[in-house]
Amino acid sequence: MISFVEGTIEFKSEKSAVVSAGGVGYGVFCGPDTLAGLPERGGAARLWTHEHVREDARDLYGFLHYAELEFFQMLLAVPGIGPKGALGVLGLAPVDTLKKAIASGDTSYLTRVSGIGKKMAEKIVIELREKMAGRAGIAGPAPELRAEADALDALVALGYSSREAREALAAVPQDVVRLEDRVGMALKRMGKS
């Protein structure tokens, strides 16, 4: 089992990176946020990895933070969720936000991932809700997740990528709760008002 890969970035594509370590180039599938956090070619990087073995392939999935790897592995424990689906879920939002969504039973948040419908989202919530409630400190519904999802949708509809929108919204103070105000402040942060 390969727990992490540390070396220099040789190549980055839309879905993966090649990390040169000890004379070997490791191809590692990554989510958009992880790829954005990696340096350009020649830069040093360390990725926590999950090795997924199938009959016809051995794939590595990489993460900048160990908490992302742990959450990825929890998602893989849900029947019907494969590594690409789990990586898609991780691409929705930061791990803490996803844990809150699952703990509060917000399936609509999860159905934004291609290939995850309402039934699969419900299955994820059923399988992981108790674990997330204990870790995220959530017992009931979290309406702020719905508001955050609406703000994210508004920014994506305006042409920004999910990653750009999430980063801009993360910089908006949590006490700003109205949708219009959150979107407006995020747009100012991105230099568009």
ABEGO torsion letter per residue (X at the ends): XBABBBEBBABBBAABBBBBBGGBBBBBBBBAAAAAABBBBGBBBBBBBBBBBBAABBBBBBBABAAAAAAAAAAAABBGBBAAAAAAAAAABBAAAAAAAAAAGBAAAAAABBGBBAAAAAAAAAAAAAAAAAAAGBABBBAAAAAAAAAAAAAAAAGBBAAAAAAAAAABBAABABAAAAAAAAAAAAGBX
